[in-house]
Amino acid sequence: MAKEMMINYQAGKGGPLSQSYQDLETFIAECLVRALDHRMRVKLEARDSATKQAEDMIADMTRQGLTLTRPFYLLLERLREKRQALRRIHAVVIRRTAKERTLRCLRARPCRGMAGDGAPTSGE
């Protein structure tokens, strides 16, 4: 990604929007801030028109020199998708782990309040 950043930086630093961001670090920071701004706006508005508008604005920024904005914008979406997938996987793992733990407990020995066959014991 570092090589891609340098290529995009070199390609964009002469653009009109990037004139205030000639230093690599400020260029990267500005592109990231703008990508985050538009990604958050799309999330908050949750409309197809907001997505289209953000993508059009990102394309315009790229044409005007902020060439890392689009790669950051796309990367943020992939990270969001991965986070959602990880949350779903985590929930499944937790459920299965709890179920397996219960089954192991029932098979191995009577659990508190349960006989080995899963039936309630008396006197507990």
Summary of the structure (lengths in Angstrom):
residues: 124
radius of gyration: 26.1
end to end distance: 62.3
largest distance: 82.6
contacts: 311
relative contact order: 0.11
helix: 74%
strand: 2%
